[in-house]
């Protein structure tokens, strides 16, 4: 069941991405030959005007076909006949719709489960926080140079940035106070400072919007931070995960939460959806050939130059980028399978 749920979540996230392309294409009167949910052989389809709306056999995302790779015998409503800014809006809409989806899902989570207050309920005696002068009632503002909006962000930051010392900024009586401290190392090897948050609080309407937006910002930040760690070598390529890893994550999450009822499972899946939507949005904006970001790069060059890069050259760059992405996908899938079976 975990695999089935993973496919459903992934398909929803990718379909919303393609829906962004589709809606902006229609807005700009661009011909869309097919909008499909799923991949592979067509199961059912209905032609409405110029567009075939179809459901395909494999629940592995979907696509929006706009003839963007065509170069000859173009109709007046072909993608490549439109202005550069119209084409930019269509390509950018996919990642933007992923962020919108992540925001809507994040608001649902905050609305049902609340938010983790950054205000401290207590400080554990004889810990670095107590010894440095941090007090109950202080509001977390920053850890080192990282802005903190919810208490749970501190826990994840400490896990991803293990260190023997830390700078904590809090707000007390309207004033910012900065504390430097050496951390305690637990028996598990983790570091702690000795503070306890107020726990989860119910959010009002404005807080649902605010903390919903914060949830999206948080996962965007985490995706970018992970990419930086990959580039700097702090994280190895062997730690990358792909569709198989996502399916494993969903299955593990399902097994761990199913005994707590349907609502717990649904909230867990929605959180995974937020993670995937934000991740897909960021990754597609990277200037990598064959991805939306690579296409946007060529379109911005066209906007600056006033003329298009030769389609043959652009097509070759995207082809090479696609081939490299396929090699990376095979490598990532091998890593996922190795983690499962070895």
Short mmCIF file of the C-alpha atoms (twelve columns), coordinates in Angstrom:
data_MODEL
# 
_entry.id   MODEL 
# 
loop_
_atom_site.group_PDB 
_atom_site.id 
_atom_site.type_symbol 
_atom_site.label_atom_id 
_atom_site.label_alt_id 
_atom_site.label_comp_id 
_atom_site.label_asym_id 
_atom_site.label_seq_id 
_atom_site.Cartn_x 
_atom_site.Cartn_y 
_atom_site.Cartn_z 
_atom_site.pdbx_PDB_model_num 
ATOM 1   C CA . UNK A 1   0.000   0.000  0.000   1 
ATOM 2   C CA . UNK A 2   2.893   2.336  0.699   1 
ATOM 3   C CA . UNK A 3   4.003   2.074  -2.928  1 
ATOM 4   C CA . UNK A 4   0.476   2.786  -4.151  1 
ATOM 5   C CA . UNK A 5   0.210   5.841  -1.886  1 
ATOM 6   C CA . UNK A 6   3.648   7.052  -3.009  1 
ATOM 7   C CA . UNK A 7   2.578   6.853  -6.655  1 
ATOM 8   C CA . UNK A 8   -0.629  8.748  -5.886  1 
ATOM 9   C CA . UNK A 9   1.218   11.512 -4.011  1 
ATOM 10  C CA . UNK A 10  3.857   11.807 -6.721  1 
ATOM 11  C CA . UNK A 11  1.214   11.896 -9.465  1 
ATOM 12  C CA . UNK A 12  -0.722  14.668 -7.712  1 
ATOM 13  C CA . UNK A 13  2.415   16.784 -7.250  1 
ATOM 14  C CA . UNK A 14  3.537   16.360 -10.880 1 
ATOM 15  C CA . UNK A 15  0.016   16.845 -12.265 1 
ATOM 16  C CA . UNK A 16  -0.307  20.164 -10.421 1 
ATOM 17  C CA . UNK A 17  3.073   21.154 -11.900 1 
ATOM 18  C CA . UNK A 18  1.814   20.354 -15.410 1 
ATOM 19  C CA . UNK A 19  -1.490  22.097 -14.646 1 
ATOM 20  C CA . UNK A 20  0.483   25.302 -14.109 1 
ATOM 21  C CA . UNK A 21  1.987   25.001 -17.591 1 
ATOM 22  C CA . UNK A 22  -1.441  24.135 -19.021 1 
ATOM 23  C CA . UNK A 23  -3.395  27.024 -17.487 1 
ATOM 24  C CA . UNK A 24  -0.820  29.664 -18.436 1 
ATOM 25  C CA . UNK A 25  -0.619  28.201 -21.944 1 
ATOM 26  C CA . UNK A 26  -4.380  28.541 -22.306 1 
ATOM 27  C CA . UNK A 27  -4.221  32.052 -20.820 1 
ATOM 28  C CA . UNK A 28  -1.706  33.036 -23.501 1 
ATOM 29  C CA . UNK A 29  -3.716  31.323 -26.290 1 
ATOM 30  C CA . UNK A 30  -1.040  28.698 -26.829 1 
ATOM 31  C CA . UNK A 31  -2.112  25.477 -28.515 1 
ATOM 32  C CA . UNK A 32  -2.035  22.492 -26.109 1 
ATOM 33  C CA . UNK A 33  -2.284  19.223 -28.000 1 
ATOM 34  C CA . UNK A 34  -2.586  16.993 -24.909 1 
ATOM 35  C CA . UNK A 35  -2.876  17.249 -21.158 1 
ATOM 36  C CA . UNK A 36  -2.282  13.849 -19.572 1 
ATOM 37  C CA . UNK A 37  -2.416  12.389 -16.088 1 
ATOM 38  C CA . UNK A 38  0.004   9.490  -15.908 1 
ATOM 39  C CA . UNK A 39  2.469   8.187  -18.487 1 
ATOM 40  C CA . UNK A 40  2.626   5.309  -20.953 1 
ATOM 41  C CA . UNK A 41  -0.262  3.912  -23.040 1 
ATOM 42  C CA . UNK A 42  -3.516  5.881  -23.044 1 
ATOM 43  C CA . UNK A 43  -6.366  4.348  -21.055 1 
ATOM 44  C CA . UNK A 44  -9.078  6.914  -21.763 1 
ATOM 45  C CA . UNK A 45  -9.152  10.279 -23.461 1 
ATOM 46  C CA . UNK A 46  -11.520 12.981 -24.618 1 
ATOM 47  C CA . UNK A 47  -10.846 15.562 -27.309 1 
ATOM 48  C CA . UNK A 48  -12.137 19.011 -26.410 1 
ATOM 49  C CA . UNK A 49  -11.262 21.578 -29.031 1 
ATOM 50  C CA . UNK A 50  -7.558  21.405 -29.823 1 
ATOM 51  C CA . UNK A 51  -6.680  19.501 -26.630 1 
ATOM 52  C CA . UNK A 52  -6.801  15.800 -25.842 1 
ATOM 53  C CA . UNK A 53  -7.426  15.220 -22.130 1 
ATOM 54  C CA . UNK A 54  -6.202  11.743 -21.223 1 
ATOM 55  C CA . UNK A 55  -5.480  9.337  -18.381 1 
ATOM 56  C CA . UNK A 56  -2.565  6.998  -19.032 1 
ATOM 57  C CA . UNK A 57  -1.621  3.608  -17.675 1 
ATOM 58  C CA . UNK A 58  1.372   4.390  -15.430 1 
ATOM 59  C CA . UNK A 59  0.700   6.662  -12.424 1 
ATOM 60  C CA . UNK A 60  4.071   8.381  -12.756 1 
ATOM 61  C CA . UNK A 61  3.147   12.044 -13.076 1 
ATOM 62  C CA . UNK A 62  1.788   13.490 -16.305 1 
ATOM 63  C CA . UNK A 63  2.582   15.937 -19.088 1 
ATOM 64  C CA . UNK A 64  1.360   18.982 -20.987 1 
ATOM 65  C CA . UNK A 65  2.263   18.884 -24.691 1 
ATOM 66  C CA . UNK A 66  2.525   22.375 -26.220 1 
ATOM 67  C CA . UNK A 67  4.807   21.762 -29.219 1 
ATOM 68  C CA . UNK A 68  7.622   23.651 -27.503 1 
ATOM 69  C CA . UNK A 69  10.249  21.572 -29.333 1 
ATOM 70  C CA . UNK A 70  8.762   22.122 -32.776 1 
ATOM 71  C CA . UNK A 71  10.683  24.395 -35.180 1 
ATOM 72  C CA . UNK A 72  8.972   24.002 -38.566 1 
ATOM 73  C CA . UNK A 73  5.487   24.610 -39.984 1 
ATOM 74  C CA . UNK A 74  4.360   26.315 -36.796 1 
ATOM 75  C CA . UNK A 75  0.747   27.396 -36.363 1 
ATOM 76  C CA . UNK A 76  -0.010  30.905 -35.117 1 
ATOM 77  C CA . UNK A 77  -0.827  29.525 -31.663 1 
ATOM 78  C CA . UNK A 78  2.265   27.364 -31.341 1 
ATOM 79  C CA . UNK A 79  4.346   27.888 -28.178 1 
ATOM 80  C CA . UNK A 80  7.340   29.138 -30.179 1 
ATOM 81  C CA . UNK A 81  5.252   31.767 -31.993 1 
ATOM 82  C CA . UNK A 82  4.380   33.609 -28.796 1 
ATOM 83  C CA . UNK A 83  6.312   36.450 -27.164 1 
ATOM 84  C CA . UNK A 84  9.280   35.592 -24.996 1 
ATOM 85  C CA . UNK A 85  7.504   36.842 -21.863 1 
ATOM 86  C CA . UNK A 86  4.436   34.723 -22.607 1 
ATOM 87  C CA . UNK A 87  6.702   31.674 -22.936 1 
ATOM 88  C CA . UNK A 88  8.546   32.580 -19.725 1 
ATOM 89  C CA . UNK A 89  5.239   32.779 -17.844 1 
ATOM 90  C CA . UNK A 90  4.183   29.352 -19.138 1 
ATOM 91  C CA . UNK A 91  7.446   27.624 -18.191 1 
ATOM 92  C CA . UNK A 92  7.692   29.350 -14.789 1 
ATOM 93  C CA . UNK A 93  4.088   28.430 -13.943 1 
ATOM 94  C CA . UNK A 94  4.973   24.775 -13.307 1 
ATOM 95  C CA . UNK A 95  7.324   25.389 -10.361 1 
ATOM 96  C CA . UNK A 96  5.139   28.238 -9.113  1 
ATOM 97  C CA . UNK A 97  2.124   25.925 -8.982  1 
ATOM 98  C CA . UNK A 98  4.215   23.463 -6.968  1 
ATOM 99  C CA . UNK A 99  4.867   26.203 -4.411  1 
ATOM 100 C CA . UNK A 100 1.163   27.102 -4.401  1 
ATOM 101 C CA . UNK A 101 0.268   23.442 -3.793  1 
ATOM 102 C CA . UNK A 102 2.817   23.259 -0.974  1 
ATOM 103 C CA . UNK A 103 1.305   26.413 0.557   1 
ATOM 104 C CA . UNK A 104 -2.258  25.094 0.414   1 
ATOM 105 C CA . UNK A 105 -1.223  21.754 1.916   1 
ATOM 106 C CA . UNK A 106 0.805   23.520 4.592   1 
ATOM 107 C CA . UNK A 107 -2.227  25.605 5.583   1 
ATOM 108 C CA . UNK A 108 -4.255  22.397 5.937   1 
ATOM 109 C CA . UNK A 109 -1.621  20.940 8.259   1 
ATOM 110 C CA . UNK A 110 -1.418  24.108 10.381  1 
ATOM 111 C CA . UNK A 111 -5.210  24.388 10.474  1 
ATOM 112 C CA . UNK A 112 -5.623  20.848 11.792  1 
ATOM 113 C CA . UNK A 113 -2.508  20.364 13.916  1 
ATOM 114 C CA . UNK A 114 -1.466  23.897 14.912  1 
ATOM 115 C CA . UNK A 115 2.063   25.287 15.089  1 
ATOM 116 C CA . UNK A 116 5.014   24.770 17.425  1 
ATOM 117 C CA . UNK A 117 5.434   27.987 19.382  1 
ATOM 118 C CA . UNK A 118 8.999   29.389 19.444  1 
ATOM 119 C CA . UNK A 119 8.388   30.632 23.009  1 
ATOM 120 C CA . UNK A 120 10.216  28.681 25.737  1 
ATOM 121 C CA . UNK A 121 8.118   27.024 28.416  1 
ATOM 122 C CA . UNK A 122 11.076  26.074 30.563  1 
ATOM 123 C CA . UNK A 123 14.855  25.819 30.726  1 
ATOM 124 C CA . UNK A 124 16.419  22.619 32.062  1 
ATOM 125 C CA . UNK A 125 18.692  23.283 35.091  1 
ATOM 126 C CA . UNK A 126 22.437  22.740 34.738  1 
ATOM 127 C CA . UNK A 127 22.345  22.838 30.939  1 
ATOM 128 C CA . UNK A 128 24.111  25.265 28.558  1 
ATOM 129 C CA . UNK A 129 20.902  27.305 28.129  1 
ATOM 130 C CA . UNK A 130 20.416  27.715 31.883  1 
ATOM 131 C CA . UNK A 131 24.068  28.542 32.483  1 
ATOM 132 C CA . UNK A 132 24.113  31.152 29.719  1 
ATOM 133 C CA . UNK A 133 21.087  33.030 31.112  1 
ATOM 134 C CA . UNK A 134 18.255  31.988 28.808  1 
ATOM 135 C CA . UNK A 135 14.916  32.058 30.644  1 
ATOM 136 C CA . UNK A 136 11.429  30.617 30.346  1 
ATOM 137 C CA . UNK A 137 9.261   32.992 28.342  1 
ATOM 138 C CA . UNK A 138 12.063  33.924 25.951  1 
ATOM 139 C CA . UNK A 139 11.138  33.720 22.275  1 
ATOM 140 C CA . UNK A 140 13.598  32.048 19.904  1 
ATOM 141 C CA . UNK A 141 14.625  34.350 17.062  1 
ATOM 142 C CA . UNK A 142 17.862  32.972 15.621  1 
ATOM 143 C CA . UNK A 143 20.207  30.020 15.927  1 
ATOM 144 C CA . UNK A 144 23.589  31.261 14.685  1 
ATOM 145 C CA . UNK A 145 22.489  33.247 11.601  1 
ATOM 146 C CA . UNK A 146 19.433  31.091 10.914  1 
ATOM 147 C CA . UNK A 147 16.041  32.732 11.540  1 
ATOM 148 C CA . UNK A 148 13.717  30.537 13.628  1 
ATOM 149 C CA . UNK A 149 9.935   30.779 13.316  1 
ATOM 150 C CA . UNK A 150 8.841   27.550 15.026  1 
ATOM 151 C CA . UNK A 151 10.418  25.520 17.824  1 
ATOM 152 C CA . UNK A 152 10.631  22.404 15.621  1 
ATOM 153 C CA . UNK A 153 13.026  24.273 13.306  1 
ATOM 154 C CA . UNK A 154 15.563  24.381 16.145  1 
ATOM 155 C CA . UNK A 155 15.447  20.611 16.509  1 
ATOM 156 C CA . UNK A 156 16.040  20.021 12.794  1 
ATOM 157 C CA . UNK A 157 18.791  22.662 12.670  1 
ATOM 158 C CA . UNK A 158 20.645  21.016 15.545  1 
ATOM 159 C CA . UNK A 159 20.392  17.659 13.785  1 
ATOM 160 C CA . UNK A 160 21.670  18.966 10.444  1 
ATOM 161 C CA . UNK A 161 24.356  21.248 11.902  1 
ATOM 162 C CA . UNK A 162 25.996  19.341 14.753  1 
ATOM 163 C CA . UNK A 163 28.363  21.652 16.582  1 
ATOM 164 C CA . UNK A 164 29.996  22.018 19.983  1 
ATOM 165 C CA . UNK A 165 29.059  25.695 20.283  1 
ATOM 166 C CA . UNK A 166 26.165  27.829 19.171  1 
ATOM 167 C CA . UNK A 167 24.838  31.400 19.227  1 
ATOM 168 C CA . UNK A 168 21.204  31.771 20.284  1 
ATOM 169 C CA . UNK A 169 19.226  34.988 19.817  1 
ATOM 170 C CA . UNK A 170 16.014  35.419 21.818  1 
ATOM 171 C CA . UNK A 171 13.506  38.191 22.323  1 
ATOM 172 C CA . UNK A 172 12.773  39.134 25.937  1 
ATOM 173 C CA . UNK A 173 10.486  42.016 26.891  1 
ATOM 174 C CA . UNK A 174 10.757  43.383 23.362  1 
ATOM 175 C CA . UNK A 175 14.566  43.342 23.324  1 
ATOM 176 C CA . UNK A 176 16.907  40.999 21.461  1 
ATOM 177 C CA . UNK A 177 19.480  39.167 23.563  1 
ATOM 178 C CA . UNK A 178 22.321  37.043 22.212  1 
ATOM 179 C CA . UNK A 179 23.843  34.101 24.098  1 
ATOM 180 C CA . UNK A 180 26.930  32.093 23.183  1 
ATOM 181 C CA . UNK A 181 27.181  28.638 24.691  1 
ATOM 182 C CA . UNK A 182 29.008  25.323 24.509  1 
ATOM 183 C CA . UNK A 183 26.614  22.446 23.949  1 
ATOM 184 C CA . UNK A 184 26.113  19.213 25.851  1 
ATOM 185 C CA . UNK A 185 26.713  15.966 24.001  1 
ATOM 186 C CA . UNK A 186 24.211  13.219 24.744  1 
ATOM 187 C CA . UNK A 187 24.942  9.487  24.886  1 
ATOM 188 C CA . UNK A 188 23.526  9.145  21.364  1 
ATOM 189 C CA . UNK A 189 26.103  11.612 20.055  1 
ATOM 190 C CA . UNK A 190 23.605  14.459 19.497  1 
ATOM 191 C CA . UNK A 191 24.023  17.925 20.982  1 
ATOM 192 C CA . UNK A 192 21.484  19.738 23.135  1 
ATOM 193 C CA . UNK A 193 21.130  23.117 24.822  1 
ATOM 194 C CA . UNK A 194 18.421  22.314 27.380  1 
ATOM 195 C CA . UNK A 195 15.272  24.216 26.448  1 
ATOM 196 C CA . UNK A 196 11.635  23.129 26.238  1 
ATOM 197 C CA . UNK A 197 9.090   24.790 23.969  1 
ATOM 198 C CA . UNK A 198 5.483   25.575 24.786  1 
ATOM 199 C CA . UNK A 199 4.348   22.777 22.493  1 
ATOM 200 C CA . UNK A 200 1.781   22.888 19.721  1 
ATOM 201 C CA . UNK A 201 -0.762  25.712 19.726  1 
ATOM 202 C CA . UNK A 202 -3.996  26.065 17.778  1 
ATOM 203 C CA . UNK A 203 -3.721  28.613 14.972  1 
ATOM 204 C CA . UNK A 204 -6.250  31.303 14.115  1 
ATOM 205 C CA . UNK A 205 -7.018  32.203 10.497  1 
ATOM 206 C CA . UNK A 206 -4.140  34.653 10.048  1 
ATOM 207 C CA . UNK A 207 -1.727  32.274 11.771  1 
ATOM 208 C CA . UNK A 208 -2.835  29.474 9.434   1 
ATOM 209 C CA . UNK A 209 -1.805  31.676 6.495   1 
ATOM 210 C CA . UNK A 210 1.408   32.885 8.131   1 
ATOM 211 C CA . UNK A 211 2.627   29.553 9.448   1 
ATOM 212 C CA . UNK A 212 1.420   27.856 6.255   1 
ATOM 213 C CA . UNK A 213 3.699   30.153 4.263   1 
ATOM 214 C CA . UNK A 214 6.459   29.493 6.785   1 
ATOM 215 C CA . UNK A 215 6.119   25.763 6.206   1 
ATOM 216 C CA . UNK A 216 6.766   26.259 2.487   1 
ATOM 217 C CA . UNK A 217 9.693   28.610 3.182   1 
ATOM 218 C CA . UNK A 218 11.145  26.055 5.558   1 
ATOM 219 C CA . UNK A 219 11.160  23.208 3.034   1 
ATOM 220 C CA . UNK A 220 12.491  25.476 0.278   1 
ATOM 221 C CA . UNK A 221 15.329  26.459 2.621   1 
ATOM 222 C CA . UNK A 222 15.992  22.819 3.481   1 
ATOM 223 C CA . UNK A 223 16.110  21.854 -0.217  1 
ATOM 224 C CA . UNK A 224 18.552  24.664 -1.005  1 
ATOM 225 C CA . UNK A 225 20.657  23.802 2.051   1 
ATOM 226 C CA . UNK A 226 20.781  20.159 0.959   1 
ATOM 227 C CA . UNK A 227 21.926  21.197 -2.525  1 
ATOM 228 C CA . UNK A 228 24.677  23.342 -1.005  1 
ATOM 229 C CA . UNK A 229 25.804  20.405 1.138   1 
ATOM 230 C CA . UNK A 230 25.859  18.228 -1.985  1 
ATOM 231 C CA . UNK A 231 27.967  20.748 -3.919  1 
ATOM 232 C CA . UNK A 232 30.418  21.302 -1.040  1 
ATOM 233 C CA . UNK A 233 30.782  17.578 -0.397  1 
ATOM 234 C CA . UNK A 234 29.179  17.668 3.054   1 
ATOM 235 C CA . UNK A 235 26.698  15.136 1.650   1 
ATOM 236 C CA . UNK A 236 27.767  12.442 -0.807  1 
ATOM 237 C CA . UNK A 237 25.969  11.532 -4.031  1 
ATOM 238 C CA . UNK A 238 25.412  8.080  -2.544  1 
ATOM 239 C CA . UNK A 239 22.941  9.695  -0.135  1 
ATOM 240 C CA . UNK A 240 20.681  10.953 -2.924  1 
ATOM 241 C CA . UNK A 241 17.241  9.397  -3.081  1 
ATOM 242 C CA . UNK A 242 14.758  9.061  -5.926  1 
ATOM 243 C CA . UNK A 243 11.325  7.534  -6.614  1 
ATOM 244 C CA . UNK A 244 12.207  4.230  -4.947  1 
ATOM 245 C CA . UNK A 245 13.437  6.082  -1.862  1 
ATOM 246 C CA . UNK A 246 10.265  8.186  -1.832  1 
ATOM 247 C CA . UNK A 247 8.135   5.028  -2.036  1 
ATOM 248 C CA . UNK A 248 10.102  3.567  0.872   1 
ATOM 249 C CA . UNK A 249 9.618   6.767  2.900   1 
ATOM 250 C CA . UNK A 250 5.866   6.763  2.237   1 
ATOM 251 C CA . UNK A 251 5.572   3.077  3.080   1 
ATOM 252 C CA . UNK A 252 7.557   3.466  6.317   1 
ATOM 253 C CA . UNK A 253 5.442   6.495  7.270   1 
ATOM 254 C CA . UNK A 254 2.247   4.573  6.538   1 
ATOM 255 C CA . UNK A 255 3.334   1.600  8.637   1 
ATOM 256 C CA . UNK A 256 4.275   3.870  11.556  1 
ATOM 257 C CA . UNK A 257 1.044   5.901  11.567  1 
ATOM 258 C CA . UNK A 258 -1.713  3.504  10.421  1 
ATOM 259 C CA . UNK A 259 -2.405  2.337  13.987  1 
ATOM 260 C CA . UNK A 260 -3.178  5.945  14.990  1 
ATOM 261 C CA . UNK A 261 -6.079  6.247  12.573  1 
ATOM 262 C CA . UNK A 262 -6.912  7.712  9.194   1 
ATOM 263 C CA . UNK A 263 -6.328  11.334 10.227  1 
ATOM 264 C CA . UNK A 264 -2.752  10.582 11.303  1 
ATOM 265 C CA . UNK A 265 -2.023  8.839  7.999   1 
ATOM 266 C CA . UNK A 266 -3.574  11.668 5.977   1 
ATOM 267 C CA . UNK A 267 -1.592  14.357 7.838   1 
ATOM 268 C CA . UNK A 268 1.609   12.386 7.318   1 
ATOM 269 C CA . UNK A 269 0.956   12.043 3.589   1 
ATOM 270 C CA . UNK A 270 0.120   15.742 3.306   1 
ATOM 271 C CA . UNK A 271 3.426   16.605 4.985   1 
ATOM 272 C CA . UNK A 272 5.245   14.384 2.483   1 
ATOM 273 C CA . UNK A 273 3.313   16.150 -0.289  1 
ATOM 274 C CA . UNK A 274 4.537   19.531 0.994   1 
ATOM 275 C CA . UNK A 275 8.112   18.261 0.995   1 
ATOM 276 C CA . UNK A 276 7.849   16.849 -2.535  1 
ATOM 277 C CA . UNK A 277 6.047   19.890 -3.973  1 
ATOM 278 C CA . UNK A 278 8.576   22.354 -2.539  1 
ATOM 279 C CA . UNK A 279 11.459  20.129 -3.610  1 
ATOM 280 C CA . UNK A 280 10.134  19.731 -7.156  1 
ATOM 281 C CA . UNK A 281 9.557   23.485 -7.411  1 
ATOM 282 C CA . UNK A 282 13.127  24.305 -6.388  1 
ATOM 283 C CA . UNK A 283 14.736  21.583 -8.520  1 
ATOM 284 C CA . UNK A 284 12.825  22.655 -11.629 1 
ATOM 285 C CA . UNK A 285 14.017  26.240 -11.258 1 
ATOM 286 C CA . UNK A 286 17.683  25.218 -11.311 1 
ATOM 287 C CA . UNK A 287 19.332  26.263 -14.609 1 
ATOM 288 C CA . UNK A 288 19.818  22.652 -15.677 1 
ATOM 289 C CA . UNK A 289 19.207  21.737 -19.336 1 
ATOM 290 C CA . UNK A 290 15.980  19.798 -19.985 1 
ATOM 291 C CA . UNK A 291 14.398  21.148 -16.782 1 
ATOM 292 C CA . UNK A 292 12.178  24.235 -16.591 1 
ATOM 293 C CA . UNK A 293 15.072  26.235 -15.178 1 
ATOM 294 C CA . UNK A 294 17.224  25.375 -18.201 1 
ATOM 295 C CA . UNK A 295 14.459  26.475 -20.564 1 
ATOM 296 C CA . UNK A 296 13.975  29.671 -18.578 1 
ATOM 297 C CA . UNK A 297 17.706  30.409 -18.867 1 
ATOM 298 C CA . UNK A 298 17.508  30.284 -22.665 1 
ATOM 299 C CA . UNK A 299 14.341  32.406 -22.632 1 
ATOM 300 C CA . UNK A 300 15.951  35.082 -20.442 1 
ATOM 301 C CA . UNK A 301 18.977  35.111 -22.779 1 
ATOM 302 C CA . UNK A 302 16.525  35.647 -25.643 1 
ATOM 303 C CA . UNK A 303 14.819  38.472 -23.744 1 
ATOM 304 C CA . UNK A 304 18.154  40.210 -23.145 1 
ATOM 305 C CA . UNK A 305 19.581  39.656 -26.644 1 
ATOM 306 C CA . UNK A 306 16.353  40.353 -28.466 1 
ATOM 307 C CA . UNK A 307 16.781  37.208 -30.561 1 
ATOM 308 C CA . UNK A 308 16.406  33.520 -29.923 1 
ATOM 309 C CA . UNK A 309 19.299  31.107 -29.469 1 
ATOM 310 C CA . UNK A 310 19.444  28.812 -32.496 1 
ATOM 311 C CA . UNK A 311 16.836  26.062 -31.870 1 
ATOM 312 C CA . UNK A 312 19.284  23.344 -32.969 1 
ATOM 313 C CA . UNK A 313 21.858  24.469 -30.398 1 
ATOM 314 C CA . UNK A 314 19.274  24.799 -27.627 1 
ATOM 315 C CA . UNK A 315 17.789  21.405 -28.524 1 
ATOM 316 C CA . UNK A 316 21.224  19.770 -28.391 1 
ATOM 317 C CA . UNK A 317 21.922  21.270 -24.938 1 
ATOM 318 C CA . UNK A 318 18.570  20.004 -23.629 1 
ATOM 319 C CA . UNK A 319 19.201  16.566 -25.150 1 
ATOM 320 C CA . UNK A 320 22.584  16.282 -23.427 1 
ATOM 321 C CA . UNK A 321 21.034  17.522 -20.170 1 
ATOM 322 C CA . UNK A 322 18.237  14.963 -20.432 1 
ATOM 323 C CA . UNK A 323 20.721  12.152 -21.073 1 
ATOM 324 C CA . UNK A 324 22.781  13.155 -18.027 1 
ATOM 325 C CA . UNK A 325 19.628  13.338 -15.904 1 
ATOM 326 C CA . UNK A 326 18.718  9.801  -16.984 1 
ATOM 327 C CA . UNK A 327 22.182  8.590  -15.974 1 
ATOM 328 C CA . UNK A 328 21.763  10.322 -12.613 1 
ATOM 329 C CA . UNK A 329 18.316  8.758  -12.209 1 
ATOM 330 C CA . UNK A 330 19.726  5.265  -12.789 1 
ATOM 331 C CA . UNK A 331 22.501  5.970  -10.260 1 
ATOM 332 C CA . UNK A 332 20.005  7.243  -7.677  1 
ATOM 333 C CA . UNK A 333 17.702  4.268  -8.221  1 
ATOM 334 C CA . UNK A 334 20.665  1.922  -7.737  1 
ATOM 335 C CA . UNK A 335 21.426  3.699  -4.442  1 
ATOM 336 C CA . UNK A 336 17.821  3.317  -3.310  1 
ATOM 337 C CA . UNK A 337 17.738  -0.388 -4.151  1 
ATOM 338 C CA . UNK A 338 21.096  -0.963 -2.490  1 
ATOM 339 C CA . UNK A 339 19.832  0.632  0.737   1 
ATOM 340 C CA . UNK A 340 16.802  -1.660 0.689   1 
ATOM 341 C CA . UNK A 341 18.438  -4.979 -0.154  1 
ATOM 342 C CA . UNK A 342 21.984  -4.651 1.179   1 
# 
